Amino acid sequence: MKTTARRSFLRTTAGAAGWMLIQPRAYRSSAANSKITLGVIGCGGRGFFIGKKFMDNVGNDVHLVSAHDYFADRLERFQNLFDIPADRCYTGFKGYQEILASNVDGVIITSPPYFHPEHAAQAVAAGKHVWLCKPVAVDVPGALDIIETGKKAQGKVTLLVDFQSRNSPCFVEAVKHVREGAIGELVSGQAFNHFPCGGLAPTAGMSHNDALIRNWGTNPVLSGDVIVEQAVHAVDIANWIAGARPTKAFGTGGLKARLNAGKNWDHFLVTYWYGDGPKVDLNVAQFTRGYEDLGARFYGTKGVVDAHYRAIDWGHGPVTITGDNAWPGTDFDNTWDIGVDNNCKDFVASIRNGRYLNHADYAAESTLTSILGRQAAYEERVVTWEEMIQENKKLDPGFES
């Protein structure tokens, strides 16, 4: 299908429950019946990355048999890479429902975060195991929906949320030492998320809806803004170390440096109060040049835990404990790969052994913590957890019907 025809079709189906088929190609020759069959909802950059991770880690045990993306060009690239059958590739807003109506065992959800609550809820209702990328939602109603979806999934299907640090051995060991009192009583902490930012994808000639979704990552509703879409990693690490969620937050921030890449803020500064426990400062930047880092550092009465999420080619600092009960940990923990690799393996193992994983509660809580910080920063005032929940504000991306 030519690009011009593809765009024309999307313009006519963007607001409807439309789906389309990609042109035929050869079906993968391996025997799929003995494998766990998976559909992929969202075939952009993250979809490619996770699909490859599944093939690299558990490729002998899974089969990618169907795919959905809003855009036909993204879907076609994904189909070509993973040899998805032509009659099981769908696009449009509602094409993913064709996957859920099929006999796949599970789905990998890597769609824009705005759609995560809907996609996860319908997948669990269809009896599918769910691999869900963070954040689980962009607003309070969506996060609360994920908690309800988790209740429905409990004991029936796996609902794994892909927070890599939670499944990286050095992080797990560090938090274990903290729980055992290695750094004493937690007093204060820092969480940090510092990265550069790309520009906007071209949208000339696209419909309103097409243009919004093409640049979802720089849209504060579809992504949740950078504090929710990306910094939720750091927030989740902070909640995990603290063993709690905050009771209130104060924040500030704005858009100052990244003026040519959408409406997301490029920096947030948020202070979280964890009840009578520690106070934690979150520093978020998505414009930096020459410096990248992600993680958290907590100061206790007996020592400090320093936990940096790292990839092979970025990040600063170790995962370690210093002080009265020092633990050397590691100078380098490639969490980017290790966590995803282990999540792939655990997802498949849980389906095979029937001990279904369920990450809904903590993942929703961490997402809500990011949302709390966003609201406090947007309004530049103290916002309590209870106030945020009671307000229950739903975000509207402004799609045209």
Summary of the structure (lengths in Angstrom):
residues: 401
radius of gyration: 21.0
end to end distance: 24.8
largest distance: 66.8
contacts: 1456
relative contact order: 0.15
helix: 39%
strand: 22%
